[in-house]
Amino acid sequence: MALLEAIKKILVEQVQGCRLLLELLQREKICLVNLQMDEIEALTKEKDILVLKLRLLEEERGRLLDRFALENFSDLPDQGPAIQKIGLLKLSELTGDIIFQEIRSKLVSLSQGIKELNDLNRVMIDRTLGFLKKNNQFLGLVYPGTAKGEKGRLLSREM
């Protein structure tokens, strides 16, 4: 049962991480509307760190579920990766623990919220970049890659 507790712990951490990501995206939306570029940059760094943490949690969850499948289904013939990829609904059925259904519901809801906010922020970022580009052209500022014929050129700050 220690394995199931470890799985629950990882899932709870994933839920908390998704909530934090949703909050970051909400703060990012406000900063985009107010054109707070320094704050957007700080939030982007926070987001990158949080996404990395969520990836690590996902990898650990996968390892734990694989171990659970091996320990509990070793008598079944090897069916490849399908037997080792157990979803939360199946895990709830196998263990009789409804907490896995509740966690799944939370993760689905948070994932949908994250996707919606991420899509909205992407549109707002595109609009912000368009605004800045037009404003810079109005001021007579030209940046590498914006002049005619310089499309697709990669520039580096390193000398």
N, C-alpha and C positions, 0 to 999 in steps of 0.2 A: 504493500500500500504506500510505501515511501515514494515509489515512482509516480503514482497518481497525484500525490501531494506536490511533488516537484513540477508535474505538468500543470496543475492548478496554479501554482505560484508563478510560473512563467506566463501563463495566460492572463493572470491578474496584472502582471507587470506590463504585458502588451496592451491591455485595456487602458491602464494608466498612461502609457506612452502615447497611445492614440488620442486620449483626451488632451494631453499636453500639446500634441501636434495640432489638434483642432483649435486650441486656444491660441497657439502661435499664428496659425493662418488667419484667425479673426483679428489679431493685433496687426498682422501684416496688411490686411485689407484696410484698416483705419489709416495706417501709415502711407499706403499707396494713395488713398484719397487725399491726404494732406501733403503729399509729396515730401515726406520726411525721409530723405535718402539715407542719412546716417543710421537711423533706426531700422530701416529696411535692410541695410547691410548687416547690422548686428543680429536681426532676426533670421537672416539667411544663414548665418554661421550657427546660430542655435538650432535651426531647422536641420542643417546638415548633421550636426552631432546627434540630434534626436533620431533622425532617420537611420543613422549608423547603429545606434543602440537598438532600434526596432528590428533592424536586419539581424543583429546578433541574437536577439531574443527569438526571432523566427527560426534561425538555424538551430538554436538549442531546443526549441519546441519540436522541431523536426527530428532531431536526434533522440529526444525522449520518447516521442511517439513510435519511432522505429524500434527502439529498445522494448517498449511496451508490446508492440506487435510480435517481436521475436520471442519474448518471454511468455506470452499468452497464446500464441498460435504456432508454436514450434511443431505441433503434431500435424499441421496441415501441410500438404505438398507445396513446394516453392512455387509461388505464382508471380514471382518477380516483384517489382516495385508496388504493384497494386495492393498487395497484402500489407505492405508497410506504410502506406499512406492512408491513415485513418482520419476521417473528418471528425469534427466535434459532435455531430449528431450521432454518428456511429459509435463514438467513444461513450456518449451518454447511454446509448442502447446497451453496449457491452458491459458497462460498469453499473448501470442502474442509477447513476448520480445525475440529477437534473441540473446541477450547477454548470455542467458543460453546455447545456442548451442555453442557459441564461448568459453565459460568457459569449457564446456564439452570437446571440441576439445583440448584445452590446457591441461586439466587434463589427457586426454587419452594419449597425446603425452608425457607429463612429466612422467606418470606412466610407459610407455614403456621404456623410457630412464633410469628411475630408476631401472627397472627390469633388463635391459641389463647390466648396470654398476654393479649392485649388484651381478649378476651372475658371471661377470668377476672378481670382487673383491673376491668373494668366492673362485674361482679357484686359484687366486693368493695367498690368505691366506693359502689355503691347501698346495700349493707349498712352500711357505715360511716356514710353520711349518715343512714340510718334509725336507727342507734344514737345518733348525735349528736342527732337530732331528738327521740327519746324521752327522752334524758338531759336535754335542755334543757327539755322540758315538765315533767319530774319536778322540776327545779329552779325551775320557775315562770318561765322565760325565754321570752318571746314575741318573735319577730322579724317584721319586715314581711313580709307574704305568708303567714304561718302562722296568723294569726288568722282566725276564721270570716268568710267573705264577702270576703276580700282575695286571692282567687286570680287569677292572671294579671296582676298589677300589676307594672310595671317600675319599679324604683327606681334612682336614680343617686346617686353620691357627690358629684357636682358641685353646687354651690350657686349 
